[in-house]
Amino acid sequence: MAPPEAPVDKTGNAPPAVSLCVQTLRKRAGFLALNRARRQGAATMLVQGRDRGDGDPMVRVGFTCSKKLGNAVARNRAKRRLRAVARELLPTHARAGWDYALIGRPGATAERPFDALRRDFLFALSKLHGEP
């Protein structure tokens, strides 16, 4: 039996034909490798990205917020927003075999409107990938 066709979202757009599988970075070694990689700043976050070059099409993403953002409640709120943006946009805009790290910025990640967060993430991704 074939799976049912994916539903159309509220904006009337059909989902992408192909999406990537996204996995969360949890090991320190992955973050250290990303620290030596390309980085692109935006108003609400810093995005680091690198092509692993290992032939695995899996996309991996990590999230971090320093204590400069505030107490644990503020850091967790910022990370939740970063995870939501990544969950929404990475399957369609990430490149296969890449690792990404999203780093929250003090006074911006938790306070800015979500659509601005989305735009900043797309801007940073396009600059990381070398697109105009």
Backbone hydrogen bonds in HBPLUS format (Angstrom, degrees):
<---DONOR---> <-ACCEPTOR-->    atom                        ^
c    i                          cat <-CA-CA->   ^        H-A-AA   ^      H-
h    n   atom  resd res      DA  || num        DHA   H-A  angle D-A-AA Bond
n    s   type  num  typ     dist DA aas  dist angle  dist       angle   num
A0009-ASP N   A0013-ASN O   3.29 MM   4  5.88 155.3  2.35 162.1 154.8     1
A0012-GLY N   A0009-ASP O   3.04 MM   3  5.55 162.3  2.07 116.6 122.2     2
A0020-LEU N   A0091-PRO O   3.17 MM  71  4.80 160.4  2.21 125.0 129.8     3
A0059-VAL N   A0021-CYS O   3.16 MM  38  6.27 173.1  2.17 171.0 169.1     4
A0023-GLN N   A0059-VAL O   2.72 MM  36  6.09 157.6  1.77 157.9 166.0     5
A0061-VAL N   A0023-GLN O   2.82 MM  38  6.30 147.8  1.92 155.4 166.3     6
A0025-LEU N   A0061-VAL O   2.69 MM  36  5.37 161.4  1.72 125.2 129.8     7
A0030-GLY N   A0027-LYS O   3.23 MM   3  5.66 131.8  2.48 106.7 117.1     8
A0032-LEU N   A0028-ARG O   2.90 MM   4  6.19 154.3  1.97 154.4 162.5     9
A0033-ALA N   A0029-ALA O   3.00 MM   4  6.19 154.2  2.07 145.4 151.5    10
A0034-LEU N   A0030-GLY O   3.12 MM   4  6.35 150.9  2.21 139.3 147.2    11
A0035-ASN N   A0031-PHE O   2.95 MM   4  6.17 133.6  2.17 138.7 151.5    12
A0036-ARG N   A0033-ALA O   3.28 MM   3  5.57 146.0  2.40 102.1 110.8    13
A0037-ALA N   A0034-LEU O   3.00 MM   3  4.89 161.1  2.04 105.1 110.1    14
A0049-GLY N   A0038-ARG O   3.02 MM  11  5.56 154.2  2.09 138.6 146.0    15
A0040-GLN N   A0047-VAL O   2.79 MM   7  5.34 153.7  1.86 152.1 161.3    16
A0047-VAL N   A0040-GLN O   2.92 MM   7  5.34 174.9  1.92 149.9 151.5    17
A0042-ALA N   A0045-MET O   2.84 MM   3  5.34 140.7  1.99 165.7 176.6    18
A0046-LEU N   A0103-ILE O   2.92 MM  57  5.04 155.4  1.98 143.3 151.2    19
A0103-ILE N   A0046-LEU O   2.84 MM  57  5.04 165.0  1.86 158.5 161.8    20
A0048-GLN N   A0101-ALA O   2.91 MM  53  5.04 162.4  1.94 147.0 152.9    21
A0101-ALA N   A0048-GLN O   2.85 MM  53  5.04 149.6  1.94 141.5 146.2    22
A0050-ARG N   A0099-ASP O   3.01 MM  49  5.46 149.1  2.11 148.6 155.3    23
A0099-ASP N   A0050-ARG O   2.88 MM  49  5.46 156.6  1.93 156.9 164.5    24
A0052-ARG N   A0097-GLY O   2.95 MM  45  5.88 160.4  1.99 161.0 166.0    25
A0060-ARG N   A0098-TRP O   3.18 MM  38  6.64 160.6  2.22 149.7 155.6    26
A0100-TYR N   A0060-ARG O   2.83 MM  40  6.26 147.0  1.94 146.2 157.2    27
A0062-GLY N   A0100-TYR O   2.84 MM  38  6.32 143.9  1.97 142.9 154.8    28
A0102-LEU N   A0062-GLY O   2.86 MM  40  6.27 161.8  1.89 157.4 159.3    29
A0064-THR N   A0102-LEU O   3.04 MM  38  6.45 152.0  2.12 161.9 163.1    30
A0104-GLY N   A0064-THR O   3.04 MM  40  6.52 157.4  2.10 157.2 164.0    31
A0069-LEU N   A0066-SER O   3.19 MM   3  6.02 167.8  2.21 119.3 122.4    32
A0070-GLY N   A0067-LYS O   3.14 MM   3  5.43 149.5  2.23 104.7 113.2    33
A0075-ARG N   A0071-ASN O   3.00 MM   4  6.31 162.5  2.03 156.8 162.3    34
A0076-ASN N   A0072-ALA O   2.87 MM   4  5.96 163.0  1.90 148.9 153.7    35
A0077-ARG N   A0073-VAL O   3.01 MM   4  6.16 152.6  2.08 143.6 151.2    36
A0078-ALA N   A0074-ALA O   3.04 MM   4  6.25 160.0  2.08 147.4 152.3    37
A0079-LYS N   A0075-ARG O   2.94 MM   4  6.19 159.5  1.98 150.1 155.9    38
A0080-ARG N   A0076-ASN O   2.89 MM   4  6.07 153.3  1.97 145.7 152.8    39
A0081-ARG N   A0077-ARG O   3.09 MM   4  6.37 155.8  2.15 147.1 152.8    40
A0082-LEU N   A0078-ALA O   2.99 MM   4  6.29 156.3  2.05 148.7 155.4    41
A0083-ARG N   A0079-LYS O   2.85 MM   4  6.05 159.1  1.90 150.6 156.2    42
A0084-ALA N   A0080-ARG O   2.98 MM   4  6.18 151.3  2.06 143.4 151.2    43
A0085-VAL N   A0081-ARG O   3.06 MM   4  6.33 157.4  2.12 148.1 153.3    44
A0086-ALA N   A0082-LEU O   2.97 MM   4  6.18 165.5  1.99 151.5 155.7    45
A0087-ARG N   A0083-ARG O   2.83 MM   4  5.94 159.7  1.87 148.8 154.8    46
A0088-GLU N   A0084-ALA O   3.10 MM   4  6.20 146.7  2.21 139.4 147.5    47
A0089-LEU N   A0085-VAL O   2.93 MM   4  6.07 161.1  1.97 155.7 160.3    48
A0090-LEU N   A0086-ALA O   2.94 MM   4  5.19 156.4  1.99 135.1 142.6    49
A0092-THR N   A0089-LEU O   3.30 MM   3  5.80 141.1  2.46 111.1 120.5    50
A0093-HIS N   A0089-LEU O   2.96 MM   4  5.91 146.9  2.08 155.3 165.9    51
A0094-ALA N   A0090-LEU O   3.00 MM   4  4.87 156.0  2.05 136.6 135.7    52
A0108-ALA N   A0105-ARG O   3.32 MM   3  5.65 161.7  2.36 129.8 127.5    53
A0109-THR N   A0105-ARG O   3.34 MM   4  5.58 171.6  2.35 144.8 147.1    54
A0112-ARG N   A0108-ALA O   3.03 MM   4  5.62 167.1  2.04 152.5 153.0    55
A0116-ALA N   A0113-PRO O   3.12 MM   3  5.42 127.6  2.41 103.2 116.2    56
A0117-LEU N   A0113-PRO O   3.13 MM   4  6.51 149.0  2.23 146.0 155.3    57
A0118-ARG N   A0114-PHE O   2.94 MM   4  6.25 154.0  2.01 148.8 155.4    58
A0119-ARG N   A0115-ASP O   3.01 MM   4  6.24 161.7  2.05 143.3 147.6    59
A0120-ASP N   A0116-ALA O   2.93 MM   4  6.10 161.4  1.97 148.2 153.3    60
A0121-PHE N   A0117-LEU O   3.03 MM   4  6.23 155.2  2.09 146.1 152.6    61
A0122-LEU N   A0118-ARG O   2.99 MM   4  6.28 162.6  2.02 155.2 159.5    62
A0123-PHE N   A0119-ARG O   2.92 MM   4  6.10 157.2  1.97 149.7 156.3    63
A0124-ALA N   A0120-ASP O   2.96 MM   4  6.16 164.3  1.98 149.0 152.9    64
A0125-LEU N   A0121-PHE O   2.93 MM   4  6.15 160.4  1.97 150.1 155.6    65
A0126-SER N   A0122-LEU O   3.00 MM   4  6.16 161.9  2.03 147.6 152.2    66
A0127-LYS N   A0123-PHE O   3.05 MM   4  6.31 155.9  2.11 150.4 156.9    67
A0128-LEU N   A0124-ALA O   2.91 MM   4  6.12 156.8  1.96 150.1 156.8    68
A0129-HIS N   A0125-LEU O   2.97 MM   4  6.15 155.1  2.04 150.5 156.7    69
A0131-GLU N   A0126-SER O   2.84 MM   5  5.09 156.2  1.90 164.5 160.2    70
A0130-GLY N   A0127-LYS O   3.16 MM   3  5.03 154.9  2.23  98.0 105.6    71
